[in-house]
Amino acid sequence: MKALVYEGPNRKSLQDRPKPEIIAATDAIVRVTKTTICGTDLHILKGDVATCKPGRILGHEGVGVIDTVGSAVTAFKAGDSVLISCVSACGRCVYCRKQMYSHCTTGGWILGNSIDGTQAEFVRIPHADSSLYPIPEGADEEALVMLSDILPTGFECGVLNGKVQPGSSVAIVGSGPIGLAALLTAQFYSPADIIMIDLDYGRLEIAKRFGATATINSRDGRAAEQLMAMTEGRGVDTAIEAVGIPATFELCEQLVAPGGVIANIGVHGKKVDLHLETLWDRNITITTRLVDTVSTPMLLKTVRAGKIDPTRLITHHFTLDHILDAYETFANAATTGALKVIIAA
């Protein structure tokens, strides 16, 4: 089968690999029909994710059709159409019982990280019964690819951790796909203000169309000053970091109001300074989280009801044969205008 393989920092290739086989009775083999590229894949390629070793097939998102199942799989059978969760969960360990599926002792974020992932024609899914979701008949598969990771991540790590509430003020630093996912799902709670901050005027225009009440281009270094002017010097109740670099997290530290929350989404590969000299007396909360995908069933219902349209995040389409072009397009979003790309396997 064809697969996109990580070969070490800044190196990847499309290779022929053996089709995966059932290893444990709880496994399923899924024929991938559509997948995508995540910002986390770019972090892996930069060498930011030490758990991902050279030789790994990348990818942790997608939809497909069950090819074979292990003898202990009871919820799915060959031929079923399924949504692949980016997080694998046994459902039994101490962390799964707390709904912290991201820290499952035999699962968590392993796809495209510590085991082979979804940017291939086939993928092995451990703990299939609790790591796959049936796709309703007639559902838009491309929309559901966005539910593998990006929408639950933006919602759980940004909106829920950030304690977004009706009438509150929110700043989202980073208007890329994950920031826009947080923007879309923050609107479930009717905040009064959602201010998007980014370097790219094109992405800020998209943010306006997606429901941002205001935008700030941070290229001139005056983002904090401009936001404070918008909020009469108070700052925002929730500052969501959706990039994963020191400058954007430190900007959130400047934006948060007394009593507010900094909700980190970004994958950080370098240390970040925590400015307690200015924050120690401000009653703020800082949250971190890897998505647990506990919200996936709710988001599936929301998409089916037409309350949210994840296809708005999709800008480009490729086939698996052209996945290297897809990576080039996705990695150079400032010039290509890419948000999420769909790759048909």
Secondary structure, DSSP 8 states (H G I E B T S, - for coil): -EEEEEEETTEEEEEE-------STT-EEEEEEEE---HHHHHHHTT--TTS-TT-B----EEEEEEEE-TT--S--TT-EEEE-SSB--S-STTGGGT-GGG-TT-BS-BTTTB--SSBSEEEESSHHHHEEE--TT--HHHHHTTTTHHHHIIIIIIITTT--TT-EEEEE--SHHHHHHHHHHGGG--SEEEEEES-HHHHHHHHHHT-SEEEEGGGS-HHHHHHHHTTT--EEEEEE-S-SHHHHHHHHHHEEEEEEEEE-S---S-----HHHHTTS--EEE------TTHHHHHHHHHTTS--GGGGEEEEEEGGGHHHHHHHHHTHHHH--SEEEEE-
